[in-house]
Amino acid sequence: MPVTKETVLLEGVLKGAGHERKCRVKALRHSTYADECATPTCFSYSRCQIEDVDDFPDGDYEVEFDAHRVAVTKKAGRYFLRCG
């Protein structure tokens, strides 16, 4: 199955610690195509980054975009993917 990759900017919602707001998410989108199909059969994302700033406190959050959810941690004013 062929896979294409492109960097995209998506609208998302950031939630956690009693806060919620819209945000922009920059991500690498992987589009998977079934054999000889012109439209993708599924999408996955990697290298997700929140592109805008806010005054939320440091802590654990979740960003939702394009029916995907990613756990992030805000530390020193920047968001990082949360592992494990």
Buried (B, 14 or more C-beta within 10 A) or exposed (E): EEEEEEEEEBEBBBBBEEEEEEBEBEBBBBBBBEEEEEEBEEBEBEEBBBEEEEEBEEEEBBBBBEEBEBEBBBEEEEBEEEEE
